[in-house]
Amino acid sequence: MFNYAYYTVEEFLKDDWFREWVLTPTPQTDAFWNEWVRLHPEQQATIDQARALLRALEMPHQPVSNTERDEAIRETWARIRQKQEPSVRTIPLWNWSRMAAAVFVLVGLAWAVFIYQNRTPSRVLLGLVSTQSQDQITVTNPTLQPLVVPLPDGSRVTLSPAASLHYARLFTDPERRTFLKGEAFFEVARNPARPFLVITEKLVTRVLGTSFWVKAEAGMPESRVIVKTGKVSVFRTRDLEQKQAKPEGVVLTPNQQVALTKADNRFAKSLVAQPVPIKTADQPAEISYAETPAPQIFQALSQTYGIDILYDDELLKHCQITATLADESLFEKLDLLCRSIHATYEVIDTQIVIYSKGCK
């Protein structure tokens, strides 16, 4: 996570979140930075200097000689590095236009190099995203709390701490491409004409409209996609770069997840640890069964959770169950049901298999 409390002027100049606040402020950036400055008064001078430098880039300037430029640059950086002095000499206002010109030369060149090297989310993604800052937005969550980012198509992304998202100001291309570092939860507005892509260093998640988690933290041994609602397809980022028409991947539905490990670069598809009902609006808080055939109950659970539950219908048709199911987890319900008919179950990939000898 970014620790702004120890940032230098140069580091603030390179920070997208800080630059957006200074150059194109929004209610979100104003709220964050004003509160941050209030809590960190010791960084006030550094913040003021960084803001002045960034604003200088936007100011009109007049030509200056090389000697004047060099003198202004030396004076500017000398001021920046005087962090231990109790006071800083004020620059005369009549010299400001010359100072702005020098700053423009110095910072402008440095910023151009920085943009070229760092604007894209990952080296792997070079060529997949435009470097034109006026058309692109990068949002980083420097807080300890989730940060909600509204997208131009009505979608919402909840960024976990330290995560960052890069996307277009307007989704005008055939695909709505976003680029993620870290962990985030996506709620995608449905638009069959423009598929939504979440691109990370290793994985690409393609959807039309759904909600899901993407976990792609730098340095972690695996990347993971977890689906809450809808359906997504997941494939390797290298397939997107190579423009493969039919990339090799997997399709996920609710309560399913897939992991791609760095060790073997293989997809591992499975159920989530704690499946949740996919339809809760019309589900009663408590369901009671009285002498109900086991296949009927297993079928109801399958529909509630969107998970395939496999069993031998002929073998279980004489197994009657009397039970009340409430707020137990899916696996707790299965434990209860299987014990009542002397059966067992096993999770295999994204399916649940019921084993039983039947009932007489």
Buried (B, 14 or more C-beta within 10 A) or exposed (E): EBEBEEBBBBBBBBBBBBBBBBBEEEEBBEEBBEEBBEEBEEBEBBBEBBBBBBEBBEEEBEEBEEEBBEBBBEBBBEBBEBEEEEEBEEBEEEBBBBBBBBBBBBBEEEBEEBBEEEBBBBEBBEEBBBEEBEEBBBBBBBBEEBBEBEBBBEBBBBBBBBBBBBBBEEBEEEEBBBBBBBBBBBBBBBBEEBBBBBBBBBBBBBBBBBBBBBBBBEEEEBBBBBBBBBBBBBBBBEBBBEEEEEBEBBEBBBBBBBBBBEEEEEBBBEBBEEBBBBEEEEEEEEBEBEEBBBBEBBBBBBEBBBBEBBBEEEBBBEBBBEBEBEEEEBBEBBBBBBEBBEBEBEBEEBEBEBEBEBBE
